Amino acid sequence: MAKLLSLSTRTQTVLQVFAGMIRAARLERKMPQQDLAERLGVSRQTISAIEKGDAKVAIGTVFEAAAIVGIPLLAESSRDLQRLSTTVAGLTSLLPERARVPQVELDDDF
């Protein structure tokens, strides 16, 4: 049996807002759910799930739906997105490869 996904109220709200944005943009373009589904290569039911903010839809599918209906992700243009990508790559190169919790030695010699 699959473990149920437990999301914070904030995350659930963000999903609902993003779902509403995708739906509004699709309707603004007078695009039926079936047309968006065909462009994405998914079922119309998946589009319905995206527009309901269903957390079980793959994030790549949601992002691609947003891009198709014209919602910018992280940046307005490809150039800005590339600049952001370069910045993030530079920052991550300065960080350690993994996080480690320092081991504390206990002094139990009384």
N, C-alpha and C positions, 0 to 999 in steps of 0.2 A: 504494500500500500504506500502510495507517494505521500511524502511529508507535505503538509499544508504550508503555504507561504504566509508568513506573518509580517505584515508591513506596518510601518508607523503611520499615524494619521497624516503627517506631513507628506509622506511618500504617496499615500492614497489620494490626497488632494492634488498633488502635482500630476499624477496620472490622469485624474479627472479633467484638470485644466488643459493638459496637452491633448487629451482625447477630444475635448470640445473645440480646440483650435484646429485640429485635423478635420473634424466634421464641418466646421464653419468654412474652412478654406475649400474643402471639396464642394460644398453646396454653392459657395460663391462662384466657383468655376463651372457650375451646372453639370457636375460630373456625377453620374450614378455610381453607387457602390460597386456594381458589377464591372464598370469600366476601370475603376481603380484596382479592383481585384485582379482583373486580367493583366493590367500593366505590372502588377506586383508578382503575378504568378501564384496567387493564393485564392482561396474561396471567398465568396461574398460574406460568409459567416465570419471569416477572419477579419474582414474590414469592419463588420459589426462589432466584433470583440474589441478591436482597436479603438473604435469610437465610443465604446463603453468604459474604456480605461482598464481593460482586463490585463492584469500583471503577468499572465501566463503567455502572452504573445511575445515572440522573440523580439528583443530590442532592435535588432537590425531591420526587421520587417516594419516596425513602428517608425524608425528613422527614415527608411526608404519611402514609406507612405507620406511622411511629413515633407520630404524633399519633392516628391511628385506633385503635391498640392501647393508647393511654394513656400513652405515654412522653413526659414533658414535655421540651420543647426550650428550653434557656437559662433558663427560668423556670417555676415551678409553676403560676402563674395568668396569665390574660390581663392583669390589672392590673399584675403584676410585669413581664411582658414589655413592656407599654407604657412603664412607668417606665424599663426598661433601654433601650428604643428611643430615648426622649427623651434619656437620658444620653449614649448613643453619638452621637446627632445633634449634641448640644452639643459633644462632644469633637472630632468630625470637622470642625465649623465653625471650630475654632481652628487646624486643621492646614492646611498648604499644599495646593493642589489637586493637585499632582503632585510626585513626588520627582525631584530633579535631582542629578546627580553634579557637584560643583564642578570646573570645568576648571582644571587647574594649568598655569600658564605656566612653561615650562622656560627657565632661563637658561643657554643654551649658549655664552655669550660668555666664553671663557677668557682 
